């Protein structure tokens, strides 16, 4: 008589034989080391932090910032553009309001508030439609910030380290905007899907 195959149910489906044992062995070993190192209560909190990290900080499906554009799914592209739109929309809404203050280097020039408001509008459009044109306009923000610093200078209370940090942040942001434009251009051509889980 033939032996019945070793079939086990796992969260990802049915596994056979050694693969199922290997999967449960790795999970049990990791859990045992956490219990030994941290104690039972702390091990459970550490497991919760792993779930939190995977869900909100780094999830290849929802935060695909290190996934090459050529490998992205349509849903991953939408998540990346939506996150960018929310962050920049809130940032430029605050800038639009704060730039109305008279004690900033640009004085009473309203062009800064107007540009910040148009950035908010472009961010809303980017988040809603994933438009390549909106991504292009949103990508002009770090260049406009560098132009602002060149024309009006920095706030008088900023030190040399603060100025260097601001300039470095603008350059890094401009570098990321190249990726944002590539994601927006590729969005229509990307295959529908939910990405890796």
MARMARRO-225837 format. One record per residue (C-alpha): residue number from 1; residue in three letters; x, y, z. Coordinates in Angstrom, 3 decimals. Example, Ala and Ser with C-alpha at 12.3 -4.5 7.8 and 13.67 -1.06 7.14 Angstrom:
<r num="1" residu="ALA" u="12.300" v="-4.500" w="7.800"/>
<r num="2" residu="SER" u="13.670" v="-1.060" w="7.140"/>
END
This chain:
<r num="1" residu="UNK" u="0.000" v="0.000" w="0.000"/>
<r num="2" residu="UNK" u="1.274" v="3.487" w="-0.862"/>
<r num="3" residu="UNK" u="2.054" v="5.920" w="1.947"/>
<r num="4" residu="UNK" u="-0.238" v="8.898" w="2.233"/>
<r num="5" residu="UNK" u="1.599" v="12.132" w="1.309"/>
<r num="6" residu="UNK" u="2.397" v="14.543" w="4.140"/>
<r num="7" residu="UNK" u="0.010" v="17.451" w="3.446"/>
<r num="8" residu="UNK" u="-0.229" v="20.435" w="5.803"/>
<r num="9" residu="UNK" u="-2.329" v="23.579" w="5.648"/>
<r num="10" residu="UNK" u="-0.380" v="26.830" w="5.787"/>
<r num="11" residu="UNK" u="-1.457" v="30.465" w="5.575"/>
<r num="12" residu="UNK" u="-0.364" v="30.561" w="1.928"/>
<r num="13" residu="UNK" u="-2.181" v="27.384" w="0.917"/>
<r num="14" residu="UNK" u="-1.378" v="23.683" w="0.985"/>
<r num="15" residu="UNK" u="2.247" v="22.637" w="1.363"/>
<r num="16" residu="UNK" u="3.685" v="19.183" w="0.894"/>
<r num="17" residu="UNK" u="6.190" v="17.285" w="3.020"/>
<r num="18" residu="UNK" u="9.574" v="18.800" w="3.863"/>
<r num="19" residu="UNK" u="8.577" v="22.244" w="2.641"/>
<r num="20" residu="UNK" u="5.775" v="22.408" w="5.223"/>
<r num="21" residu="UNK" u="8.069" v="21.143" w="7.966"/>
<r num="22" residu="UNK" u="10.761" v="23.650" w="6.953"/>
<r num="23" residu="UNK" u="8.283" v="26.534" w="6.987"/>
<r num="24" residu="UNK" u="6.928" v="25.694" w="10.432"/>
<r num="25" residu="UNK" u="10.422" v="24.925" w="11.754"/>
<r num="26" residu="UNK" u="11.695" v="28.374" w="10.711"/>
<r num="27" residu="UNK" u="8.691" v="30.127" w="12.240"/>
<r num="28" residu="UNK" u="8.923" v="28.084" w="15.461"/>
<r num="29" residu="UNK" u="12.678" v="28.670" w="15.735"/>
<r num="30" residu="UNK" u="12.271" v="32.417" w="15.288"/>
<r num="31" residu="UNK" u="9.486" v="32.509" w="17.882"/>
<r num="32" residu="UNK" u="11.495" v="30.381" w="20.327"/>
<r num="33" residu="UNK" u="14.541" v="32.657" w="20.072"/>
<r num="34" residu="UNK" u="12.363" v="35.711" w="20.678"/>
<r num="35" residu="UNK" u="10.781" v="34.084" w="23.721"/>
<r num="36" residu="UNK" u="14.201" v="33.115" w="25.079"/>
<r num="37" residu="UNK" u="15.765" v="36.519" w="24.392"/>
<r num="38" residu="UNK" u="12.853" v="38.777" w="25.309"/>
<r num="39" residu="UNK" u="10.529" v="36.782" w="27.485"/>
<r num="40" residu="UNK" u="6.977" v="35.728" w="26.512"/>
<r num="41" residu="UNK" u="5.258" v="39.124" w="26.862"/>
<r num="42" residu="UNK" u="7.955" v="41.047" w="25.007"/>
<r num="43" residu="UNK" u="8.094" v="38.371" w="22.286"/>
<r num="44" residu="UNK" u="4.391" v="38.870" w="21.583"/>
<r num="45" residu="UNK" u="4.900" v="42.653" w="21.390"/>
<r num="46" residu="UNK" u="7.834" v="42.097" w="19.009"/>
<r num="47" residu="UNK" u="5.615" v="39.930" w="16.804"/>
<r num="48" residu="UNK" u="3.021" v="42.724" w="16.790"/>
<r num="49" residu="UNK" u="5.692" v="45.226" w="15.753"/>
<r num="50" residu="UNK" u="6.672" v="42.961" w="12.854"/>
<r num="51" residu="UNK" u="3.061" v="42.984" w="11.652"/>
<r num="52" residu="UNK" u="2.878" v="46.764" w="12.132"/>
<r num="53" residu="UNK" u="6.122" v="47.260" w="10.215"/>
<r num="54" residu="UNK" u="5.007" v="45.068" w="7.311"/>
<r num="55" residu="UNK" u="1.573" v="46.675" w="7.186"/>
<r num="56" residu="UNK" u="2.430" v="50.380" w="7.449"/>
<r num="57" residu="UNK" u="6.154" v="50.973" w="6.968"/>
<r num="58" residu="UNK" u="7.372" v="48.465" w="4.409"/>
<r num="59" residu="UNK" u="4.984" v="46.399" w="2.364"/>
<r num="60" residu="UNK" u="6.045" v="45.695" w="-1.191"/>
<r num="61" residu="UNK" u="2.457" v="46.048" w="-2.371"/>
<r num="62" residu="UNK" u="1.628" v="49.326" w="-0.627"/>
<r num="63" residu="UNK" u="4.997" v="51.041" w="-0.242"/>
<r num="64" residu="UNK" u="6.889" v="49.965" w="-3.380"/>
<r num="65" residu="UNK" u="9.596" v="52.638" w="-3.342"/>
<r num="66" residu="UNK" u="12.446" v="50.208" w="-3.967"/>
<r num="67" residu="UNK" u="10.597" v="48.200" w="-6.617"/>
<r num="68" residu="UNK" u="11.884" v="49.090" w="-10.100"/>
<r num="69" residu="UNK" u="9.281" v="50.780" w="-12.297"/>
<r num="70" residu="UNK" u="9.531" v="47.996" w="-14.864"/>
<r num="71" residu="UNK" u="8.436" v="45.421" w="-12.233"/>
<r num="72" residu="UNK" u="5.627" v="47.479" w="-10.684"/>
<r num="73" residu="UNK" u="1.975" v="46.614" w="-11.001"/>
<r num="74" residu="UNK" u="-0.648" v="49.243" w="-11.674"/>
<r num="75" residu="UNK" u="-1.844" v="49.134" w="-8.076"/>
<r num="76" residu="UNK" u="1.666" v="49.648" w="-6.697"/>
<r num="77" residu="UNK" u="2.063" v="52.697" w="-8.952"/>
<r num="78" residu="UNK" u="-1.249" v="54.089" w="-7.702"/>
<r num="79" residu="UNK" u="-0.222" v="53.605" w="-4.061"/>
<r num="80" residu="UNK" u="3.105" v="55.350" w="-4.613"/>
<r num="81" residu="UNK" u="1.539" v="58.327" w="-6.392"/>
<r num="82" residu="UNK" u="-1.263" v="58.596" w="-3.818"/>
<r num="83" residu="UNK" u="1.225" v="58.661" w="-0.930"/>
<r num="84" residu="UNK" u="3.287" v="61.333" w="-2.677"/>
<r num="85" residu="UNK" u="0.132" v="63.358" w="-3.375"/>
<r num="86" residu="UNK" u="-0.993" v="63.247" w="0.259"/>
<r num="87" residu="UNK" u="2.426" v="64.228" w="1.643"/>
<r num="88" residu="UNK" u="3.017" v="67.079" w="-0.804"/>
<r num="89" residu="UNK" u="-0.603" v="68.243" w="-0.681"/>
<r num="90" residu="UNK" u="-0.455" v="68.701" w="3.097"/>
<r num="91" residu="UNK" u="3.018" v="70.261" w="2.907"/>
<r num="92" residu="UNK" u="2.029" v="72.822" w="0.289"/>
<r num="93" residu="UNK" u="-1.281" v="73.605" w="1.987"/>
<r num="94" residu="UNK" u="0.755" v="74.603" w="5.052"/>
<r num="95" residu="UNK" u="3.209" v="76.544" w="2.895"/>
<r num="96" residu="UNK" u="0.343" v="78.371" w="1.162"/>
<r num="97" residu="UNK" u="-0.959" v="79.541" w="4.526"/>
<r num="98" residu="UNK" u="2.381" v="80.276" w="6.173"/>
<r num="99" residu="UNK" u="3.777" v="82.152" w="3.178"/>
<r num="100" residu="UNK" u="1.207" v="84.885" w="3.780"/>
<r num="101" residu="UNK" u="3.173" v="85.953" w="6.877"/>
<r num="102" residu="UNK" u="5.130" v="89.170" w="6.284"/>
<r num="103" residu="UNK" u="8.291" v="88.215" w="8.207"/>
<r num="104" residu="UNK" u="9.528" v="85.670" w="5.641"/>
<r num="105" residu="UNK" u="12.358" v="86.510" w="3.200"/>
<r num="106" residu="UNK" u="9.987" v="87.060" w="0.259"/>
<r num="107" residu="UNK" u="8.087" v="89.791" w="2.107"/>
<r num="108" residu="UNK" u="4.584" v="90.444" w="0.835"/>
<r num="109" residu="UNK" u="5.014" v="88.721" w="-2.549"/>
<r num="110" residu="UNK" u="1.918" v="86.593" w="-3.185"/>
<r num="111" residu="UNK" u="3.508" v="84.440" w="-5.887"/>
<r num="112" residu="UNK" u="4.780" v="81.961" w="-3.288"/>
<r num="113" residu="UNK" u="1.267" v="81.405" w="-1.915"/>
<r num="114" residu="UNK" u="-0.129" v="81.093" w="-5.421"/>
<r num="115" residu="UNK" u="2.509" v="78.528" w="-6.427"/>
<r num="116" residu="UNK" u="1.908" v="76.532" w="-3.230"/>
<r num="117" residu="UNK" u="-1.843" v="76.537" w="-3.922"/>
<r num="118" residu="UNK" u="-1.285" v="75.275" w="-7.477"/>
<r num="119" residu="UNK" u="0.928" v="72.523" w="-6.049"/>
<r num="120" residu="UNK" u="-1.944" v="71.474" w="-3.769"/>
<r num="121" residu="UNK" u="-4.253" v="71.343" w="-6.788"/>
<r num="122" residu="UNK" u="-1.713" v="69.301" w="-8.775"/>
<r num="123" residu="UNK" u="-1.285" v="66.904" w="-5.829"/>
<r num="124" residu="UNK" u="-5.054" v="66.376" w="-5.654"/>
<r num="125" residu="UNK" u="-5.124" v="65.722" w="-9.400"/>
<r num="126" residu="UNK" u="-2.173" v="63.338" w="-9.136"/>
<r num="127" residu="UNK" u="-3.793" v="61.393" w="-6.315"/>
<r num="128" residu="UNK" u="-7.151" v="61.204" w="-8.059"/>
<r num="129" residu="UNK" u="-6.133" v="60.476" w="-11.643"/>
<r num="130" residu="UNK" u="-2.430" v="59.494" w="-11.602"/>
<r num="131" residu="UNK" u="-1.938" v="61.962" w="-14.446"/>
<r num="132" residu="UNK" u="1.519" v="62.303" w="-15.994"/>
<r num="133" residu="UNK" u="0.974" v="66.048" w="-16.411"/>
<r num="134" residu="UNK" u="0.170" v="66.441" w="-12.719"/>
<r num="135" residu="UNK" u="3.274" v="64.421" w="-11.852"/>
<r num="136" residu="UNK" u="5.363" v="66.711" w="-14.047"/>
<r num="137" residu="UNK" u="3.980" v="69.815" w="-12.344"/>
<r num="138" residu="UNK" u="4.450" v="68.259" w="-8.885"/>
<r num="139" residu="UNK" u="8.050" v="67.494" w="-9.865"/>
<r num="140" residu="UNK" u="8.684" v="71.207" w="-10.346"/>
<r num="141" residu="UNK" u="8.316" v="71.817" w="-6.591"/>
<r num="142" residu="UNK" u="11.909" v="71.091" w="-5.492"/>
<r num="143" residu="UNK" u="13.264" v="73.121" w="-8.414"/>
<r num="144" residu="UNK" u="10.972" v="75.995" w="-7.444"/>
<r num="145" residu="UNK" u="12.221" v="75.718" w="-3.850"/>
<r num="146" residu="UNK" u="15.823" v="75.953" w="-5.058"/>
<r num="147" residu="UNK" u="14.867" v="78.986" w="-7.171"/>
<r num="148" residu="UNK" u="13.184" v="80.528" w="-4.107"/>
<r num="149" residu="UNK" u="16.367" v="80.094" w="-2.070"/>
<r num="150" residu="UNK" u="18.407" v="81.639" w="-4.893"/>
<r num="151" residu="UNK" u="16.106" v="84.672" w="-5.266"/>
<r num="152" residu="UNK" u="15.025" v="85.394" w="-1.695"/>
<r num="153" residu="UNK" u="17.637" v="83.606" w="0.377"/>
<r num="154" residu="UNK" u="17.031" v="81.694" w="3.573"/>
<r num="155" residu="UNK" u="15.242" v="82.688" w="6.739"/>
<r num="156" residu="UNK" u="17.647" v="84.813" w="8.840"/>
<r num="157" residu="UNK" u="17.415" v="82.471" w="11.834"/>
<r num="158" residu="UNK" u="18.812" v="79.460" w="9.927"/>
<r num="159" residu="UNK" u="22.410" v="78.431" w="10.503"/>
<r num="160" residu="UNK" u="24.830" v="77.020" w="7.959"/>
<r num="161" residu="UNK" u="23.949" v="73.429" w="8.898"/>
<r num="162" residu="UNK" u="20.237" v="74.087" w="8.464"/>
<r num="163" residu="UNK" u="20.806" v="75.666" w="5.059"/>
<r num="164" residu="UNK" u="22.930" v="72.713" w="3.944"/>
<r num="165" residu="UNK" u="20.294" v="70.270" w="5.153"/>
<r num="166" residu="UNK" u="17.551" v="72.132" w="3.289"/>
<r num="167" residu="UNK" u="19.567" v="72.200" w="0.072"/>
<r num="168" residu="UNK" u="20.387" v="68.486" w="0.371"/>
<r num="169" residu="UNK" u="16.711" v="67.673" w="0.968"/>
<r num="170" residu="UNK" u="15.710" v="69.636" w="-2.141"/>
<r num="171" residu="UNK" u="18.306" v="67.848" w="-4.279"/>
<r num="172" residu="UNK" u="17.180" v="64.424" w="-2.988"/>
<r num="173" residu="UNK" u="13.544" v="65.372" w="-3.548"/>
<r num="174" residu="UNK" u="14.343" v="66.437" w="-7.124"/>
<r num="175" residu="UNK" u="16.040" v="63.070" w="-7.650"/>
<r num="176" residu="UNK" u="12.949" v="61.239" w="-6.412"/>
<r num="177" residu="UNK" u="10.777" v="63.299" w="-8.778"/>
<r num="178" residu="UNK" u="12.484" v="61.550" w="-11.725"/>
<r num="179" residu="UNK" u="11.103" v="58.278" w="-10.392"/>
<r num="180" residu="UNK" u="7.677" v="59.829" w="-9.826"/>
<r num="181" residu="UNK" u="7.533" v="60.934" w="-13.453"/>
<r num="182" residu="UNK" u="8.592" v="57.471" w="-14.657"/>
<r num="183" residu="UNK" u="5.899" v="55.836" w="-12.517"/>
<r num="184" residu="UNK" u="3.250" v="58.241" w="-13.822"/>
<r num="185" residu="UNK" u="4.275" v="57.685" w="-17.452"/>
<r num="186" residu="UNK" u="4.281" v="53.914" w="-17.017"/>
<r num="187" residu="UNK" u="1.004" v="53.845" w="-15.048"/>
<r num="188" residu="UNK" u="-1.270" v="53.415" w="-18.058"/>
<r num="189" residu="UNK" u="0.875" v="50.627" w="-19.510"/>
<r num="190" residu="UNK" u="1.321" v="48.676" w="-16.283"/>
<r num="191" residu="UNK" u="-0.549" v="45.413" w="-15.920"/>
<r num="192" residu="UNK" u="-3.484" v="45.311" w="-13.527"/>
<r num="193" residu="UNK" u="-2.681" v="43.480" w="-10.340"/>
<r num="194" residu="UNK" u="-2.245" v="43.749" w="-6.638"/>
<r num="195" residu="UNK" u="1.496" v="43.187" w="-6.432"/>
<r num="196" residu="UNK" u="3.252" v="40.742" w="-4.121"/>
<r num="197" residu="UNK" u="1.646" v="40.138" w="-0.775"/>
END
